[in-house]
Amino acid sequence: MYTNLRVLLNIDTFTIINNYMRLLLIPLLSICLLFSCAPARFVKPLNKKQHAANISFGGPLIKYGTATIPIPFLTANYGYGLDSTTTGFASINITSALFGNFQMELGATKQLLQQKKYFPALSVSPIINVVYKNKDARKLYPQLTINAFWEYGKRKNFFYLGADNWFEFSAKRQYDIKQKNHWIFMPMVGHSFAGKKWNFNIEAKIIAPNISNEKLVVDYVTPLNTNGAFGIYLGYTRKF
């Protein structure tokens, strides 16, 4: 089947695809160690004892030739409603795994405040990010996500504003370089279209606006000149 496809699409097409994936290899290895590669998980907690499976796609936008494309991060997630205000979850970055890097998240979402008319509901998600390539390349990154969300309509769709916060406690980076950035901040805005058994989510995020993106291996698209990157994410959740 692969041979047939190669004949149909011709070698030039496969060369373009291979070159594209090779270009992505370096940012995939580096961004997963530095930036949040995925959208917010469970902004609004699940119902008690409710399960949910989620798949999300998207990432930072980069310039590739004359085109602007997202780095294609694909993540799979699972959540469980521990009670009516708390959801535990775990996720794995599939794209990173394809390049030999294991990255997963373990966390929970806790709703702290209920919505009161125009005053939003508030939730927080403490998360541990586990990144592993080999015994010499392994890290734990604590993360705290804070979201304010507003439900509306009969289906209880919701709009949210939030911020991801990653923390780096190491004093040194790779090659014994001094670590200058111990806090990575990522504001975001998103919307979730809700159904009885499903949710469709879209999110936009400014990744690390407090960090320069100059002298990096790829040209990130950002509204902040030479700082950070701009990410777009789509997600689908099935509840059961």
C-alpha positions in Angstrom: 0.0 0.0 0.0 2.9 2.4 0.8 4.5 1.6 -2.6 1.2 2.4 -4.4 0.8 5.7 -2.6 4.4 6.6 -3.4 3.7 6.0 -7.1 0.5 7.9 -7.0 1.9 10.9 -5.2 5.4 10.7 -6.7 8.8 11.0 -4.9 8.8 14.9 -4.9 5.7 14.9 -2.6 7.2 12.4 -0.2 10.4 14.5 -0.2 8.5 17.6 0.8 6.7 15.7 3.6 10.0 14.2 4.9 11.7 17.5 4.8 8.8 19.1 6.7 9.0 16.4 9.4 12.7 16.8 9.7 12.3 20.5 10.1 9.8 19.9 12.9 12.1 17.4 14.7 14.2 20.0 16.5 11.3 22.2 17.6 9.4 19.1 18.7 12.3 18.1 21.0 12.8 21.6 22.3 9.3 23.1 22.6 8.1 20.0 24.5 10.8 20.7 27.1 10.1 24.4 27.3 6.5 25.2 26.4 3.0 23.9 26.9 2.3 21.8 23.8 -1.5 21.5 24.3 -4.6 23.5 25.2 -6.2 23.7 28.6 -7.5 20.3 29.7 -10.7 20.4 31.7 -11.6 24.0 32.3 -15.0 23.0 33.7 -15.0 19.8 35.9 -16.9 16.7 34.8 -19.9 15.5 36.7 -19.2 13.1 39.6 -18.1 9.6 38.3 -18.3 10.8 34.7 -15.6 9.7 32.3 -14.2 11.6 29.3 -11.8 10.9 26.5 -10.3 13.8 24.5 -8.1 14.3 21.5 -6.6 17.7 20.7 -4.5 19.0 17.8 -2.5 22.1 17.2 0.5 24.0 18.4 2.6 27.1 17.9 2.5 28.7 14.4 5.7 28.9 12.5 6.8 30.2 9.1 7.7 27.4 6.6 8.8 28.9 3.4 6.0 31.4 2.4 3.4 29.5 4.4 2.3 29.8 8.1 1.6 26.4 9.6 1.0 25.0 13.1 3.5 22.5 14.6 1.2 19.4 14.6 1.1 18.3 18.2 -1.5 15.6 18.8 -2.4 14.7 22.4 -4.8 12.2 23.9 -6.4 12.8 27.3 -8.6 11.0 29.8 -10.5 12.5 32.7 -12.7 11.3 35.6 -15.0 13.2 37.8 -13.9 12.6 41.4 -16.8 14.7 42.6 -19.0 17.5 41.3 -16.2 20.1 41.5 -13.0 18.0 41.0 -11.8 16.1 37.9 -8.6 14.1 37.7 -6.9 13.7 34.3 -3.9 12.3 32.5 -2.6 13.0 29.0 0.1 11.9 26.6 1.7 13.8 23.7 1.4 11.4 20.7 3.5 13.5 18.3 6.3 13.8 20.8 6.3 10.0 21.3 6.6 9.4 17.6 10.0 11.3 17.8 11.2 9.2 20.7 10.2 11.6 23.5 7.8 10.6 26.2 5.7 13.4 27.6 2.7 13.1 29.8 0.7 15.2 32.2 -1.0 14.2 35.5 -3.3 16.7 37.1 -6.6 17.7 38.4 -9.1 20.6 37.9 -10.8 22.1 40.9 -13.7 24.5 40.6 -13.4 27.2 43.3 -16.2 29.5 42.4 -19.6 29.2 40.8 -20.8 31.6 38.1 -23.1 34.4 39.4 -24.7 36.2 36.4 -21.8 38.0 34.7 -19.3 37.1 37.3 -17.4 34.0 36.0 -16.8 30.6 37.5 -13.2 30.0 38.5 -11.2 26.8 38.3 -7.5 25.9 38.9 -5.5 22.9 37.6 -2.3 21.9 39.3 -0.3 19.7 36.9 2.9 17.7 36.8 4.5 17.4 33.3 6.8 14.4 32.9 9.3 14.5 30.0 11.7 11.6 29.3 14.0 10.8 26.4 16.7 8.8 28.2 18.4 8.8 31.6 20.3 11.9 30.7 17.3 13.8 29.4 14.4 13.7 31.8 12.5 16.4 33.6 9.5 17.2 35.8 7.8 20.5 35.2 5.1 21.7 37.7 2.3 23.7 36.0 -0.6 25.7 37.3 -3.5 26.7 35.1 -6.1 29.2 36.1 -9.3 29.7 34.2 -12.4 32.0 34.5 -15.4 30.7 32.5 -18.9 31.8 31.6 -21.6 29.3 30.7 -24.5 30.4 28.5 -27.5 28.9 26.7 -29.5 25.7 27.1 -26.5 23.5 26.1 -24.3 25.2 28.6 -21.6 26.2 26.1 -18.9 28.2 27.8 -16.3 30.8 27.0 -13.1 31.1 29.0 -10.1 33.2 29.7 -7.1 31.7 31.4 -3.3 31.4 31.9 -0.9 28.5 32.0 2.1 28.8 34.2 5.1 26.5 33.9 7.9 26.6 36.5 11.6 25.7 36.0 13.5 25.1 39.2 16.8 24.0 37.7 19.6 26.5 38.0 21.3 25.3 34.8 20.1 24.4 31.3 21.6 22.0 28.8 25.4 22.3 28.3 25.7 23.8 31.8 24.2 27.2 30.7 22.6 29.3 33.4 18.8 29.1 33.5 17.4 32.6 33.1 13.7 31.8 32.8 12.1 30.1 35.8 8.5 31.1 34.9 6.8 30.6 31.6 3.5 32.4 31.3 0.9 31.6 28.6 -2.4 33.6 28.5 -5.2 32.0 26.5 -8.8 32.4 25.3 -11.1 29.6 24.3 -14.7 28.5 23.6 -16.3 25.1 24.2 -19.4 24.0 22.3 -21.2 21.5 24.5 -23.5 18.6 23.8 -25.0 16.0 26.0 -22.2 13.5 25.4 -19.6 15.6 23.6 -17.7 18.9 23.6 -15.8 20.7 20.7 -13.2 23.1 21.8 -11.2 25.9 20.1 -8.4 27.8 21.9 -5.8 30.5 21.1 -2.8 30.9 23.2 0.2 33.3 23.4 3.1 31.1 24.5 5.8 32.6 26.6 5.3 36.3 25.8 8.0 37.1 28.5 10.7 35.2 26.6 12.6 36.2 23.4 12.2 33.9 20.4 15.2 35.3 18.6 18.1 33.0 17.6 16.0 29.9 17.6 15.9 27.1 15.0 12.4 28.1 13.6 10.7 31.4 12.9 7.7 31.6 15.2 4.6 33.6 14.3 3.8 36.0 17.2 1.8 39.2 17.7 4.6 40.4 20.1 7.4 41.1 17.5 10.4 39.0 18.9 8.8 37.5 22.0 6.9 34.2 22.4 4.7 32.4 19.9 1.1 32.1 19.0 -0.7 28.8 19.2 -4.1 27.5 17.9 -5.7 24.3 19.2 -8.7 22.2 18.4 -10.1 19.5 20.6 -13.0 17.0 20.8 -14.2 15.4 24.0 -16.5 12.4 24.3 -18.2 12.0 27.7 -19.5 8.7 29.0 
